[in-house]
Amino acid sequence: MRKNDLVKLNVNKCFTRENGGDREFCLSHGLADRDGWIAGTRLATAADKERWRNSDASKGMTSAGESKLPPTCSTVKLYRDRTYTVLKARCAPVWSYRRNPGQAMLLDNETGYEVYVKRELIELA
């Protein structure tokens, strides 16, 4: 797999036997497995962080008395029947304040988002 390749979800590694894959248990939860999607990760942009700072969710303190931190990422649904363009075949992005190795960065052609997903869950289309 290389930059600009078209990829799709590897059905055998992403979904249970009931839904056409080889997994015994769901990757995340049964609804996602039944509907044919997995969760990818999109890093928060400066606009996302600014929108959060202006919202009521950022005001006040946590239950531990500490200031609230802005979100570093959000979840994006990647569907089994779509193809995605590889932007980076191998990367280790940082979200949730830690490094996450073994990822590939894909372009979701429908939404335009840059989405990270584990390399083992995708295959060439």
MIZA-728932 format. One line per 5 residues: number of its first residue (from 1); their letters; for each residue x, y, z of C-alpha. Coordinates in nm, 2 decimals. Layout:
NUM = A = X Y Z; ...
//
This chain:
1 = MRKND = 0.00 0.00 0.00; 0.14 0.34 -0.10; 0.04 0.70 -0.12; -0.25 0.77 -0.37; -0.36 0.40 -0.37
6 = LVKLN = -0.73 0.33 -0.34; -0.82 0.12 -0.04; -1.13 -0.03 0.12; -1.20 -0.19 0.46; -1.09 -0.55 0.49
11 = VNKCF = -1.42 -0.71 0.56; -1.27 -1.03 0.71; -1.07 -0.83 0.97; -1.34 -0.56 1.05; -1.67 -0.75 1.08
16 = TRENG = -1.81 -1.06 1.25; -1.90 -1.39 1.08; -2.27 -1.29 1.10; -2.19 -0.99 0.88; -1.96 -1.15 0.63
21 = GDREF = -1.62 -1.13 0.81; -1.40 -1.36 1.01; -1.42 -1.20 1.35; -1.57 -1.38 1.65; -1.65 -1.06 1.83
26 = CLSHG = -1.73 -0.71 1.72; -1.45 -0.46 1.66; -1.64 -0.19 1.85; -2.01 -0.27 1.89; -2.29 -0.46 1.73
31 = LADRD = -2.47 -0.17 1.57; -2.16 -0.06 1.38; -2.09 -0.42 1.28; -2.45 -0.47 1.15; -2.45 -0.14 0.97
36 = GWIAG = -2.11 -0.20 0.80; -1.89 0.07 0.94; -1.59 0.11 1.17; -1.47 0.41 1.36; -1.18 0.61 1.22
41 = TRLAT = -1.01 0.91 1.40; -1.00 1.27 1.27; -0.77 1.51 1.44; -0.93 1.83 1.58; -0.86 2.14 1.37
46 = AADKE = -0.80 2.49 1.50; -1.16 2.57 1.40; -1.29 2.28 1.60; -1.09 2.39 1.91; -1.21 2.75 1.87
51 = RWRNS = -1.57 2.63 1.84; -1.52 2.43 2.16; -1.37 2.72 2.35; -1.67 2.94 2.26; -1.92 2.67 2.38
56 = DASKG = -2.06 2.61 2.73; -1.88 2.28 2.75; -1.54 2.45 2.80; -1.66 2.67 3.09; -1.59 2.58 3.45
61 = MTSAG = -1.38 2.30 3.60; -1.38 1.92 3.60; -1.50 1.72 3.89; -1.14 1.70 4.01; -1.11 2.08 4.01
66 = ESKLP = -0.89 2.11 3.71; -0.95 2.32 3.40; -1.11 2.14 3.10; -0.89 2.05 2.80; -1.01 2.08 2.44
71 = PTCST = -1.08 1.76 2.25; -0.79 1.64 2.03; -0.98 1.42 1.80; -1.33 1.31 1.68; -1.47 0.99 1.54
76 = VKLYR = -1.55 0.94 1.17; -1.74 0.64 1.03; -1.56 0.45 0.76; -1.80 0.23 0.56; -1.74 -0.12 0.41
81 = DRTYT = -1.88 -0.03 0.06; -1.67 0.28 0.00; -1.32 0.34 -0.13; -1.07 0.58 0.03; -0.75 0.74 -0.10
86 = VLKAR = -0.43 0.68 0.10; -0.26 1.01 0.20; 0.01 0.84 0.42; 0.06 0.47 0.42; 0.25 0.46 0.75
91 = CAPVW = 0.22 0.71 1.03; 0.20 0.75 1.41; -0.02 1.05 1.48; -0.08 1.20 1.82; -0.43 1.23 1.97
96 = SYRRN = -0.56 1.20 2.33; -0.21 1.33 2.43; -0.03 1.01 2.32; 0.13 0.86 2.01; -0.07 0.60 1.81
101 = PGQAM = 0.16 0.39 1.59; 0.04 0.15 1.31; -0.20 0.39 1.14; -0.26 0.50 0.78; -0.41 0.84 0.69
106 = LLDNE = -0.69 0.82 0.44; -0.89 1.08 0.26; -1.26 1.03 0.30; -1.38 1.12 -0.05; -1.73 1.19 0.06
111 = TGYEV = -1.66 1.43 0.35; -1.31 1.55 0.26; -1.18 1.46 0.61; -0.83 1.32 0.67; -0.90 1.01 0.88
116 = YVKRE = -0.66 0.78 1.06; -0.73 0.40 1.08; -0.52 0.10 1.17; -0.33 -0.03 0.86; -0.43 -0.39 0.94
121 = LIELA = -0.80 -0.30 0.88; -0.76 -0.19 0.52; -0.67 -0.35 0.19; -0.61 -0.24 -0.17; -0.94 -0.19 -0.36
//
